[in-house]
Amino acid sequence: MDPDSFARSWLAAFNARDVDAILAHYAEDVEHSSPTVARLLGEPSGIVRGKPALRAYFVQALAAAGPGLRYDLTKVYAGVEGVTLLYNRSGGKLVAETFHFDERGLVRRAFVAHA
């Protein structure tokens, strides 16, 4: 898995608001942790587990964000088993998202932090 290629593909899917293209990056047993999960879903743990639940979350989150949502890449940090993307979310919010991959190169775990 090439970190820069992953970043371009993942961001393009989000900027296109293409839920199927977004989910193509994730494993079936994905675990996604985000402050937005806690806020939007009222889930105190901030965690969504499994691809079906992640789909429902992304559909809801994209709808709540409105049509102007855009992510612009600032930096890609490569790790041993994952990658961290630093990106600007429309509206000026800086976000860091760390992805851990399975043996097939699919996201098994994602952790989102907002500035």
N, C-alpha and C positions, 0 to 999 in steps of 0.2 A: 504494500500500500504506500503510495507516494503522498506525503502530507500535503503538498501544494495542489496536486490533482484532486485529492479529497476535498480540500477547502474550496476550490473553484466549483466543483460539482455540487457540494452541499449548499453553498451560498446561492448558486444559480437556481437550485430547486426551491429554496425558500423565497428568493426574489420573484420567481415565477408563480409562487403560491400553489405549487404542484405537489399535493400531498402524497401521491403515489411515488413521485420522484424523490421526495424527501425520505419517505419510508424505505425506499430501495437501499438506503445506506445502513439500515438497522437490522439486527438479528431478531428472531422471533421472541427470544427471552430477554429483551432489552430492559434496562433499568435507567430511567431518566429522572434526574433530580434538578429542580429549578424553583426559585422563589415564585415564579409565575404559576407553577403548579399549585403551590400553597395558596396564593392569592385568588387565582381564577377558579380552581376546583374546590377550595376550602379544605384541602388535604394537608393537615398539619405537618406530615413528614416531608411534604414537597416532592414526593416520589410517585412516578407512574411506572407500573411494571407490565411488560408484555406489549407486543406490537399492536394488538387490537385497541388496548387502552391508550397507547401512544397516538394512534390514528385519531381516536376521538378527541384527545387533548389537543393535537395540532389543529384539527378542524375548528374546535372552539377557540383556540388561541388566535388563529389567523382571522377568524370572524371578529373577535373582540379588538384586534389590532387595527382593523380597518384597511382600506385599499392602499394607503400610503406606506405600509410597512416595507422597509428596505434595510438590508444588512450590507455594510461595506467593510471589507476586510482591511484590518490594520496590520496584523502580524500573524505568522504561523510559527508555533513552537513545536518541534518534533521531540518526542520522548521515545523510550524503549518499546513500550507497548501501546502507545497512543500519541495523540496530538492535541495541542491546545490552540484554539483560534481566538484571537482578540479581534473583535469587530465592533463597529459603531452601528447601533440600531437607530433608525430614523427617529428624530426627536432628540438626538444628542446623547442617548444612553450608551455608555461603554459596557460591553459584555465580554467576559472570558468564558469559553466553553471548552471543557476537556472531554475528549472521547477516548475510550479504551476499546480496543478491537478484539474480536475473536480470531480463530485461526483462518477463517475465510475472508478476513478483512472487513467484516461488518461490525457496526457499533454494538457492543455488548453493554456498555455503561457510558452514560453522559452526565456531566456535572456542570451546571450553569451557575455563574456568579455575576452579579450586577455591580457596577461601580456606584 
